[in-house]
């Protein structure tokens, strides 16, 4: 026969089971909501990734254009400048182990003497002299093709 204590024990077990089911149901709802949020975040990250990839591809294209422009510029400059003749390497005669004498080298082209500095007036200040020097350096860099290029 079933006793009153067994029925009370059964009721308490059923109450705990109902509490557990409600807790698990609430947790399931929270996890579904979190799953939806993460899905949206993944979608946004994929869109951002695609934008970054497109930006990188665009930047690489611009770099290629820049390199092509540099190569065209260099090829036009090197076409104007005559390359010096290549000197043959000294060969070692067989059995001697001593290199043969080097052939005479061609004289290096002479450079024009540096321009004499302009006389400095006492009206100049140090700042004006520095500005003048900076302008001369910039002009020399432009003349020698060493000027920096701004690609962005």
N, C-alpha and C positions, 0 to 999 in steps of 0.2 A: 504494500500500500504506500502511496505517496504521502509524505509528511509535509507539514506546513513549512518546515525549514528548507526542504528541498525546493518547494515552490518559490520561496523568497530568494534562495540562491540562484534559481533559474531566472527570476525577474532581474536580479542585479547583473547577471551575465548578459541578458538581453539589453539592458540599459547601457552597459559598457559597449556592447556591439553597436548599438544605435549611435552612441557618441563617436565611436571610432569611424563608422561609415560617414557621418556628417563631417568629421575632420578631414577624412580622405577626399570627400567630395569638394570641400572648400579648397583644399590644396590642389586638387585636379583643376579646378576653375582658375586658380592663380597661375598654375603652370601653363595652362592653355593661353591665358592672357600674355604671359611672359614669352611664350613661343611665338605668338603673333607679333609682339614688339621686336623680338630678335629677327623675325622674318623681314620686317620692314627695315630694320637696321642693315641687314644683309643686302637688301635691294638697293638702299642708298649707297652702301659701300661699293657695290658693283658699278653703279652709275659713276661714282667718283673715280673709281679705278679706270673706267673707260675714258673719262675726261683726262686723267693723268697720262694715260697711254697716248691719247691723241696729242696732248701737249708735248710729250717727249718726242713723238714722231715729227711733229711740226718743228720743234727745236733742232732735231737732227737734220731735217730738210734744210733749215736755215743755215746750219753749220756746213752742210754740203755746198750750198750756194756760196757761202763765205770762202770755203776752201777753193772752189772753182774760180772765184774772182781773184783770190791771192795767186793761184797758179797762172791764170791769164796775165796778171800783172807781172809776175816773176818771169814768165816766158817772154813777155814783151821787153822787159828790162834786160834779160840775158841775151836776147837776140841783138840788142844794141851794143852789148859789151862783148869784146872778143876774148875768148877764153885763152889763157896762157898755154903754150905747148906743154905736153906731158913729157917729163924727163924719164928716160928709161932707167930701170933699176940696175945697179952694178951687179954683174954676174961673177960667180966664183969659177975660175978656170978649173977644169977637172984635175983632181989629184993635188992641188996646191993648198986648199983650205983657206986661202987668202983671197978676199974680194979684189977684183980688178979695180984700177983707178976709176973714179967717177968721171964722166965726161964733163967738160966745162959747162957751167951753168950760164944761162942767158942773164944779162944784167936786168935788174928790176927796173920797171919804169919809174922815172923820177917824179916826185910830187912837187907841185908848185910850192914855193916858200910861203909860210903863213903870212897873212896880211898883217901889216904893222898896226898896232893898236892906235886908235884915234886919240889925239891929245885930249886930256881930261880938263875940262874947265873947272875952275874953283866954284862955279855956281851949282854944280852937280851935288846932290846929296847921296848918301849911301843907298837909300831906297831906290833912287833913280838909276844908279849904277847896277843894282841887282836886277831891276826890271829890264834894263837894257841887255844884261847878260842872259837873262832868261829868254828874252825875245830872240837873241842871236842863237841860243841853243835850240830853240824851237825851229827856227829857220833852217839851221844846219841839219836837224833831224828830218825835216820835211824834204830838204834837198837830197839827203842820202837815202830816203825811202824807209827810214826807221820810225816814222810817226806811228803812234798807236791808232788803231781803228776801233771805233765804237760800233759794236754790232747790235746793240739793243737800244 
